Amino acid sequence: MAKADCIVALDEGTSNAKAVVVDAQGAIVARASRPLTLQTPQPGWVEQRGEALLAASLAVLREAIALAGASRIAGIAISNQRETAIGWRRSDGQPIGPALTWQCARAADFCERLRHDRQAEVVRRATGLPLSPLFSAAKMRWLLDRCEGGQRMAENGEICLGTIDAWLLWQLSGGQAFGCDTSNAARTQLLNLASGDWDERMLALFNIPRQALPTISPSSHVFGATLGLEGIADGIPIGAMVGDSHAALYGHALGQAGQVKATYGTGSSVMAPIAEAQCDTSALATTVAWHDGERMQYALEGNIPHTGDAIAWMLDITAMSAGGETPLSELPVCVADSGGVYFVPALTGVGAPWWDEQARGVICGLSRGTRREHLVRAAFESVAYQIADVIGVLRQQPGFALQGLMADGGPSRNDWLMQFQADLLGCPVWRSNTAELSALGAALMAMRSLWGTTDRQLAALLPQHDEFKPDMQRHRQLQENYSAWRQAVQRTLWRPQASSLMTGEQP
């Protein structure tokens, strides 16, 4: 019989559910994937079926375990899409409504009422997060309000409310375990950063009963074990749960000081480990990166809504399909520069460090000589500029010293973009050569709890990186461009007064 020397990591994302089997040497020995769909019943509403998330997760777990061999599986680790909220009945495990994803803005009116009541700063100081419909608490409030008798049932402990890690844990354990990890709890807007527990004032503000919420445990922790799952053996311990962006940071470098992670995707998360919870900057979110079973690791994070999405949008409106004659990787070098064009992709507002939901996108610097290739180049450059905006705030934090930027995600495969990012920042960019970085990070977390693996031992399992060294002469040249970008951003934050639009009068 084969030795149980592998962790199967379930990475439940927004667009895909993936399972990756990682052996004790950190090598990936099997993988499986299933696509997921999003529903948008109204503008600004984005949801998924909790049952579909579960079905896809179980399917990839079964497939990956079969490929590796069931006898080799020592435990399960979970990384998951963050901020997505779901509620279900304790009696039968059935959802009370859809899973409201991180993109969903249906709770914006509720958040606006709290802002009007001057609660935004109260929320930020307790939780480290800006008041926003992005986070889970307002979504949970919406779910309870739309469920008949929802508030009463929640107060009686008949309804469970949680993030996706809690939903998966409940289902994998046959309803025996109701818990979440510290990193996911930190994204609900209900966790007190100082105590690491649910905050009584936040629970009252959002009117979320404590008895409806899961128990918070370290990210590296035995949360429960599998029970009653078709095609998956009972008794497999679930040894880690962590938010996907946090897992990626752990998978890069275990949270070494000065190592900043940027995930390039539809949007981007820029995250930097910090020594202690700091809630004195409103430009970035302060969050829990993870709890490794011994200590809490905090982080500063900037969330950017449109990075890869900005490129896709520009390709669409310029009719320059990525699948055309010119490969996507070559599109930014079709011209020598952007021709003085700057594109600020505030397509649904801007995130960090500006946090303005009302901002709208700007293309400026157009001339008679502007071609669509310049517009596409400007879209690629906008990705790097937005990352640089967040890095600029990080560099202002006391005691913070940037050693380099670690990159992952689809757009990071573009060599030109990575080199441009390095030149713009004036520091190395290290791109992970492992596509399943979140899954790997979660697996490493599970090795701590299940096998007692030390940080030194885990460091030997970290993936390799491709290095992009900055050209310092180019760095100095790009500072003028970056200054022009910052001016373009200010244009997105300006909006005309309604009266002048209606009457033609000067404001």
N, C-alpha and C positions, 0 to 999 in steps of 0.2 A: 504494500500500500504506500502510495506517495506521501511524502511529508507535507503537512499543512504549512506551507512556506509563502503564501500569497495573501494579499489584501485585494478585494474587489472594491474599487472606488466607483460609486454612482455619482455622476455629475449631471444633475437635473437642471438644465438651463432653460432659457426662454424659447429658443428655437429648436433645441435638440435635447434628448435624453441620451447620455452616453455612459457606458460602463467600461472600466479599464482595469485589468488585472495586473497588479504590480508585485513582483517577487521581492524577496528579502534583500536583493542587491540593487533594487530600484529600477529594474528593467521591466518594460511593459511586455507581457507575454500573451495577452489577448485583449481584444476590444470589440465593442458592439455599439451601434447607434440607431436611433429612431428619430425622425423629424417630428416636431410639434407645431401646432397651428395656433394662431391668435384670432380671437373674435373681437370685432369693433362694432358693437350694436348701435353706438352713437358716436359723434365726433368727440374725441378726448377720452372715450371709454375703451379700455383694453382689458380683455379677460381671457381666461382659459378654463377648461373643464378640469376640476380636480381629479375626476375619474380618469381622464385621458392622461394626465401627468403620471398618475399611479400606474396605469396600464403600460405605458411606454417604459417606465422605470423598471417594472417587473420583467418586461420582455427583454430588455438589454441585460439585466442582471442574470436571467436564466441563460441567455445566449453566451455571455462572457464566461460564466461559470462552467458551462458545458465545454467551451473551447479550451479552457485551462485545465479542466478536470476538477470535479467537485471535491475530491479528497485533498486538493492543494489549498482550498480556501480556509484561511484561519479567521477571517473577519471581514466586515463591511465598513466602508467609510462613505460619508455623504458630503458632497459639496452641492450647493443649490443656488438658484436665482434668489436674489435678495429682495426684501421689502414686499414681495407678493404676499397677500393675506388671504386666508381661507378659514371658514368655520364649518364645523360638522357636529352631528349629534353623537353623544357618548353611547347612546343605546345601540345604534347600528352602524356608526361610522360613516353615515351618508352626509354629503355636504349640504349646508343650508343655502348655498348660493354659489356663484362662480368663484374661481380664484381670481382676485383682482391684482393684476400684474403691476410691477414697479412703474410702468409707463402710464398707468391709468390715472386720470385726473378728475374722476367723478366726485371726489371729496374736496374739490377746490373751494366750493362755497363754504363748507364747514370750516376749512382753514382760514378763509377770509374773515369769517365771523370772529374767530379767535384773535386774528390780527387786530380787528376793529376793537376788540376788548383788551388790547395791549398785552397779549399773552405770548407774543413771539419770543421776546427776550427771556421770559420765564422758562419757556420750553427749551431754548438753546442752552441756557445755563445749567439746567438739570440734565439734559440728554446729549448735549454737544452738537445737536442737529438743528438746521434752520427749519422753521415751521413750513411744511410743504405736504401736498397730497401724495408726493412720492413715497413717503414712509407709511408704515403699516397701520398705525393707530387710527387714523382717520378712515382708512379702508375698513377696519374692523367695526368702527362706529356705523358706517354705511350698511354693512352686512347685517348687524343687529337690528337697525332701523327698518330694514326691508324684510325681516323674517317675523312672521306673526308670532307674537309672544316671545320674541327673541331676547329682549332685555331680562324678562322674568326668568326664562330658561337659563340664561347665562348666569344670573345671580344664584340660581339653584344648583349650578354646576352641571346642568344637563347639556350644555353646549361647550365645545372646545373651540378656541380661537388661537390661530398660530400662523407662523411662517411655514414655508414649504418643508423645512427640515422636520418640524413637529408633525406635519401631515404625513410625511413618509415614514417617520419613526412609528407613529401610531399604527399605520397600516402594516408595516413590516413585522411589528411585534404582536399582531393580532389583537390590538387594543390594550395591550398590557403596559405600554410605556407612553407617557405623555410628557415630553420634555423638549427643550430646545437648547442650543448652545449660546454662549455669551455673545459671539459675533453677530448672529442673527437677531438676538434680543436687542442688541445695540442699535439695530436699524428699524425698530418698531416705533421709536419715539416715546417709549414707555419705560425704558431702562434708565436708572440713575447711574451715571458714569462713576460717581464717587463710591457708591455702595456695591455696584454690580448686581443689584436686585431691582425688581419692579418698583417704580417710584410712586408713592401714594398720591402725591399731588397730580402727577400726570394721569394716573388711573381715574382720579376724580374729574380732571379737566376733560378727558375724552369719554368719561362714563363707561369704562371698561372694567367689569368685575374681575378681581384677582383670581377668583375660583374658576374662571373660564380660561385662564392662561396657563401655559406649561411651566414646569419646573425648569429653572435655569441651571445648567451645568457647564463645566469647562468644555472647550471644543474637543480636547483629547480626553475622552471619558467613555466608559462602557455604559451606553444609554439603555441597552436592552438586548434582546436576541430575537431572531426570526421565529415565527410561529404560525403554522397553518397556511403556508403559501404553497400553491401548486408548483411543483418543479424546483423548489428551493428547500433544502433541508431545514428542519427545525434546529434551533440552538446555535445558529451562527451569530456571534456577538457583533453588535454595532458599536465600533470602537472610536468613532470620530464623527462629528458634524460641524460644518463650518461654511460660511457664505463663500460663494465662488470667487469673488474678487479677493477676499482675504486668503483663501486657499492658494490663489495664484501668487500672492506676495510671499507666503510661506514656502511655496514650491521653488521660487526664485532663489532665496537666500536665507530662509528661516528668520527673517526680520532683522538682519544686521543693520546697525545704525548707519545712516547716510545713504542707504540703498533705497531709492525711490522706484516704485513700480508703476508703469503705465500700461493698461490693457487697451489696445486699439481694437475697437469693434464698431458696431452701429453707433454707439456713443463710446465714451472713454471714462475710465476710472483711474485717477492718479492718487496713489496712496504711499505714505511715508511713515515708517515706524517712529514713534516718539517715546520718551522715557516715562511720561506721566500724562494723565488726562489734563488737557489744556483747553479751556473753553473761552479763551480771551480773544479769539479771532473769529469774526463773523464771515470772513471770506471763504473759509473751508469748514467742513464738518469734522468734528472730533469724534472718534468712534473707537470701539474695541476691535482690534485686529483679530485677536484670538486669546484664549486662555489655554496654555499648553499642559495644564494639569499641575503646574508648579507656580506659574506667575501669569499675571494679566499683561498682555502686550497692547498698548494703545497705538493709534495711528491718526494722522491728519489725512483727509481725503477730499479731493475735488472731483465732482461728477460733471461731465460734459455731455450734453444730450446728442450733439451732432458732430461726429468726426467721419467715420466711414460712411455714415448716412449722407453727409455733406457732399462727398465725392459721388455717391450714387445719384443724388439729386441733380448735381451739375451735369453728370454724364447724360442723364435723362433729358434735361431741358436743352442741352446742346446737341442732342442726337448723336453723341459719340459713344456708342455702345462699347462696353468693355469686351464684348465678344466679337468685335469687328476685326478689321485688318490689323490694327495696332494693338498689341497686347496691353493689358492694364498696367503692367510694370513699366512700360515704355512711354505711357501717356504724359507723365510730367516732364519728360525731356524732349518732347516734340518741339518745344521752343526753349530758348536760352534762359528766359525768366518770365515773370507774369506780365511784363509790359506795363508795370505800374498799377496793375489791377489787384484789388484786395476784396476778398469775399468773406464776410462774417456770417456764418450759417445759423443765425438765430431764428430757425424755422418754426420753432415752438417756444421761443424765448431763449435766454442764455442761462447756463448753470454757473458753476464756480469759475472765477471768483466773484462774478457779478450778481448772480441770483436775481434775475429780472424775468418773470414769466411773461410780461407784456412786450418785451423787446422783440423786434422783427428784423429779419435779415437784410443785409446791405451788400450790394456790389458797387464799388466805387473805383475811380481811376480810369474809367472807360475813355477811349479816344477813337478817332477814325481808323486807326491802325489795329485796334483790338480784334483779335480773331478768337474763335471758340477754343483754340488750343491754349490761349492765355487764360481764359476763364477756368478751364480744367486745371491748369497749373496752379491758379489761385486757390482752387478747392483743395488740392493736395497740400499746399502751403498752409492753408487755414487749420489743418489738423495739427501741424507742428506748432503753429502760433498759439493755439488754444492750450496745448500741453504746456507751452512756455509760460503762459499767463498763470497757471497754477504753480508751476515750479518757482516763479518769481515770488509768490506769496510764501512758499515754503522757505525760500532763502532768507526771508525777513524774520523768521522765527528765531528766538534766542537759542543759541547753542546748536543750531542746525547747520551741518556742513554736508553739501551734496557731493557724494563720491562718484555717482554715475546714475544713469537711468536704465532700468531693466524693462524690456519691452516684450509683450506677448500679444496674441490676437491676430486675426486675419490680415488687416492692413500692415502689420509689422513685417510681413513677408516681403514688402516692397523695399528693396535695397536703397533706392533713391530717397525715399521718405526717411528711412533710418539715418542716412548720412546727413540729410538736411537737418534733421532733429539734433544730431550731434553737433553740427556746425553752429546752429542757432543757439544752443544752450552753452556751447563751449565746454562740454564734458563728454566722456564716453557714453555710448548707448550700447547696452548688452542685450542682444535678442536671444530669447530662449529657443533652443532647437527642438523643444518638446511641445507639440501642439496641445496635448492633454494636460496642461500645467495645473489647472484647478484640481483635476482628479488626482494628479500626483501629490499635490500639497495635502489633500485630504488623506491620502494613503499614508503619507509620512506621519501625519497626526495620529492615525490609528496605530502605527507601529510603536509610538510612545506608550499608549495606554495598554495595548495588548501584549507587547513584547518587552516593554521597558527600555526601548532603544533610546540612547542618549543623543544630545544635540551633536556631539562630535561624530557619532556613528551616522546620524542622519545627514550631516554635512557631506560625507563621502558619497551619498546617494544622489546629490543634487545634479540636475541636468547641466550640460554644457551650454555655453552661450557664444553666439557670433558677436564679435566686437567691431563697433564703428567708432573710430577715433576722430575727434574734432580737428578740423583745419582752422587754426587760430586766426590766420589772416582772413579767411572766409567768415569766421565768427565776428570779427570786427566790422567787416563790410555789411553783414546782415543786421547790425544794430540799427542802422538807418531805416531799413525795411521794417524792422520790428516796431520802431517808433511810429511809422506810418500805419501799421496794423492797429496799434493802440488808439490812434486817432479815428480809424474806421470803426472800432468797437464803440467809441463814444457816440457815433452816429446812430447805432442801433438802440442806444439807451434814450435817445431823444424822441419825443413824440409831439406832434402838433396839438395845439389846444382845439378842442371840439368846436368852440364858438367861432374861431377863425376859419375853420373848414366850412362851416355852414353859411357864414355871412360874407366871407372874403375880407373881413376886417383884419387889421394888424393886431396880433395879440399884445 
